[in-house]
Amino acid sequence: MRYLEIFKELNGIPRPSHHEERVADFLCDFAKRLGLEYDRDAQNCVVIRKPATPGHENATPVVILNHMDMVCVAEAGRTFDPLNDAIEAYQDGEWLKARGTSLGADNGIGLSMALAILEDDSIVHGPLEVITTTNEEDGMTGASNLSPDFIKGRKVINLDSEDYDTITTGAAGAYLQIHHLPLSRVAPPGGKLSWLQITIDGGRGGHSGVDINKNRASATTLMWALLSAIGDDAAANLASLDVGQASASIASSATAVICVGKEEAGLVKAREAHFNEWLREEYGKTDPGIRCTITDTEPQRMVINSDDVDALLSALEQIPQGVVKMSESMPGTVETSNNVGRITCDKREFTVSTHTRSFVEEDMVKLGEDIKAVFAEQGATSELIMSAPAWQENQHSEFLKMTSDTFQDVLGWRPRMVAMHFVLEAGFFVQKYPGIEMASIGPRIVEPHSTSERVKLSTCDDIWRVTLELLRRLA
């Protein structure tokens, strides 16, 4: 299929969030090659406009929506530079996977389909706008800064969905914050020291929205627990800390370097066996590959002031991680959650990301502000990266009925209509473009935002056929 060839081209272009310039160039060049009108805004969002198939000029304009960035994560120990290295996709039976990294099917498959539609003049459609936004995965600044006249259509097919058997008709809001907790560095204590590296890896990770209720291990909480326990055994000094790879992912790995007195090193190393036994008991089914290792490492010149480490651990102890509340009106659906996806440190500060989601705006903002207050008590400043509104479509609209009927007629089954605990840009589009209607569909993508991400190829073909027929009916 042509869209798979385009997807391979996309995966040759590094496109992590905040670094979409090259893929935006690719989209503009794509439009130029086809002789199509396009616009590119200051956020690098791109819209490409294609006139209607002859005879359908008076049809309702249709918008196809995708985002161009992806969550870039790699297996622990793999050398991978998301700013320069391509994604290596390969077929494994009925699945498309990536070698040692996330795949970028979220949302690269949908974008590739949209581009293939632009390229194929045999496809019947009305006036068409293909819009591709930036930074969807880490702030949605592309969608939130769109101008009111960037698109004209009000019927939107959003191909950014991972649930093949559903039409997503609602999505949670998101409150993404970065907390900056000051730290100072001091010389290591005197005496004979052992320097140890603590590594937690092998976790399944996953999407911090759709996978948040699967009881998976978070390397954030595990490292917090282990450092706290070691502190009970020995006077440990932390030299470095690196947890997770992306704000929108459940942290699957973490590393820390500590020093302890020579005589205490044995106690600390003994924690490895006990901790791994506990990991097997607690996460053997959800994260069978997760493990902890404690090994000797090179001495460091400086360590972090113990009071600053205590401040971080205290904050992490007080804020929720995972599901906060299940929905009463939507049984089985997470209503509110929080994820600590990333923790790093440099010479001056710890940086911690918290990704709060909820279908209830007031609850989302309150939890986000409560988390901010916890960090403020420890001397941190907090930066609000994204406050994305929740979105709920009218499930009885004629547009959604047409979409559902198209599934039935093309594939022989009718999809569910559901609201999902992930964040879509739809809320911003509803705010900016009055009267807009949106149906979010897509192939089966499993474990997005993780190194296990994969897409089922037969479902790609099915969504392709549904999309083409839906365009024909709208025309």
PyMOL commands that set and color helices and strands:
alter all, ss='L'
color gray80, all
select helices_A, chain A and resi 2-10+21-34+105-119+141-144+219-233+262-283+306-318+361-377+398-411+426-432+457-474
alter helices_A, ss='H'
color red, helices_A
select strands_A, chain A and resi 37-40+46-50+62-67+89-92+95-98+128-133+155-158+166-171+173-182+185-186+193-201+237-243+254-261+291-296+303-304+322-326+334-345+349-358+381-388+391-392+416-420+437-440+445-446+454-456
alter strands_A, ss='S'
color yellow, strands_A
deselect
rebuild
show_as cartoon
